[in-house]
């Protein structure tokens, strides 16, 4: 079973809004049950691009056997 954490757009925007409002990263991680790395990656993406969207083609490619 995967430990992958999937965030929908609404949740992403709520997280970014709380970070902009000054809420601590630790509080946000606890509230949304996220790992720190997931939240940090979202925040960095938003700061660098102004968007919460992932780049097309990100993720693991399928393996053909």
N, C-alpha and C positions, 0 to 999 in steps of 0.2 A: 504494500500500500504506500502511496506517495505522500510525502509531507508538503506537497505543493500548496501554496496559499494563493487562491484566486480572489482578486478584488474587482468588483464591478465599478463602473465609472462613478456612480453616486458615492460609494464608499471612498474612492480615491479623492474626490472633491471635498468630502467632509474632512478627511485627514489633512489635506493641504490647507483648508480653511482654519482648522485648529492650530496648525503650525504657524500660519500667518498671524493668528490672534495671540500667539505667545505661549500656548500650552506646551508643556514639556514633552519631549519625545517618549520618555518612559511612561508618562500617563496615557499617551495616545496608544502606545503598544499594548498596555494592559487593557485599556477600554475596548480596543478592536481585536484583541487576542492575536497580535502580530509579532513576528520576530523583528528585532531592531534593524536587521539588514533589509527586510522588505520595505519598511517605512523609510529608511535612509535612501534606498534606491529610488523610491517614488519622489521624495523631496528633491534629490539631486536632479532627476529628470525634469521636474517642474521648474527648478531654478535655471537650468541650462536651456530649456526649450520653451518654457511658458505653457507647456501642455502636459497632460497626464497620460497621453496616448503612447503606447509602445511603438517602436519603429516596425515597419512591415518586415516580416521574415525572421523576427526574433524567436528564439525558442529552439528546442531540439528538433533536428530533422528526423524523419522516419527512416528506419533502417530496413532495407530490402534484403531478404536472405534467399 
